[in-house]
């Protein structure tokens, strides 16, 4: 029995199906990968498009003293010029580079002058959480030229000693950009 011509043609046609299916799968995978990479790139571009407000200049100061009353061991970061920034858009990062210790003040402004548990991330006990002031306290006012961010550090508790370097960064929370960065040296009383 010999196969008919029609049977032979069908057998040949079936062999041609595998490359066509392979090409269709490769095109589908390529389109899917392009969509995933394109979506990621678009979301990254949207985040990068958020402008960082400009703070033309900022200054910082610190003096050690006994803990207990507000006013001692206070860090002030003063806005000297540039755009106004809403206090709810501000986070403050405090770092003691020599001790490899770090703290963050978040969810600002606070309603009074004390940092609640949700407003501070401070595993190294750098910040004295009962005395904050300036634009990050009492409901806050915009951080504009002449206004300061004020908070105390635990110098009396031995965390910060005279001569320690303290790095303070004021971060624009919506964009993640740094508005101000100051390095302060703790001075003796």
C-alpha positions, 0 to 999 in steps of 0.5 A: 500500500502506497500512501496517496499524494494527499496523505503525503502533502498532509504529512509535510504540512504538519512538519511546517506547523512547529516552526510557525508555533515557535515563531508565534511564541517568540513574538509573544514573549518579546511583546510581553517583555517589552510591555513589562520593561516599558511599564517599569521605565515609565513608572521610574520616569514618573518618579524622577519627574517630581521636582525637588524644591530648592533651598539655596542655603541652610545653616546648622548649629549645636551646643551641648548641655545637660539634658532635661529642659528644652533648649539644651543640646538642640540642633537647629537647621535654618532655612536661609533662602529658597522655596517654601516647603510644607512641613508634612513634606519634610523628613529629618535624618540624623547620623553620627558617622563615628558611632555608625548610628542613625535616626529619622524624624518622620510623619512631621509636623507633630501636634505638640513638641514631643515625637510620638512613636510613629514620628521617630525611627531611632534604634540608637537613641540619638534623639531626645523625643520630648523637645522638638520645635520650629516648623516641625512642631505644634502643627508646623508652618512652612519651612521658609527663609529665616525659619528653623527645624529644631530638635534635641539630641541625647547628649546628657545620656551619653549618646552624643559627646563634645567633639562628635560630628553630627550629620543632619539631612533634611529630606523632601519626602515626596521626591526623596531629594535632599533639601539641606545637609549640614555637618555639625560638631558638638561643642562643650558647654 
